[in-house]
């Protein structure tokens, strides 16, 4: 996936290093996302979430650069990433449990480019079960409903690049199926998606290509079937 092309990639990461204090986590990451879904796989501690933080402007890289649709993003500036259409659904969902579903969506709209009413209506269209819970506090929703809220909120903002961090974690298989169907639909509608997962199989089902991280580097890239057959050798000490 690190290639030269006449087409402009939705995302291109070039030689990115990043650290927390003196601890270097990313050690020269190169990654390209042309379109559709790219699955970014790897065991815990590989650097996947840190890479998403760099792309979304939450963490300033110590070296390298990030381009979204050909536009180079300023280092460590969330506002620039948002203006470029980057949206992150973080691990842990990033919702406000003390607020209602509707209040969470209204708050999200205040930071984005989509009017609150349009954003709310689109989320309720994507996930109708949230409409019947619009006045419930989010802390009282199930984990699956909270993840639907987080994903719906991101998609309703109409991002050009969607970053998903472990969206299946802790969810029942039926809910994961529903969420991944929405992810596949968003990709078919033209949203570029970088999908981070520790557990690989479901991610590979919706991806057009995949990459594996280990020790802060990309160690393999390829078609989903190619990566699937290599996983037992690529992962360290774990069953993906």
Buried (B, 14 or more C-beta within 10 A) or exposed (E): BBEEEEEEBBBBBBBBBBBEEEEBBBBBBBBBBBBBBBBBBBBEBBBBBBBBBBBBBBBEBBBBBBBBBEEEBEBBEBEBBBBBBBBBBBBEBBBBEEBBBBBBBBBBBEEBEBEBEEBBBBBBEBBEEBBEBBEBBBEEBEEBBBBBBBBBBBBBBBBBBBBBBBBBBEBEEEBBEBBBEBBBEBBEEEBBBBBBBBBBEBBBEBBBBBBBBBBBBBEBBBEBEEBBEBBEEBBEEEEB
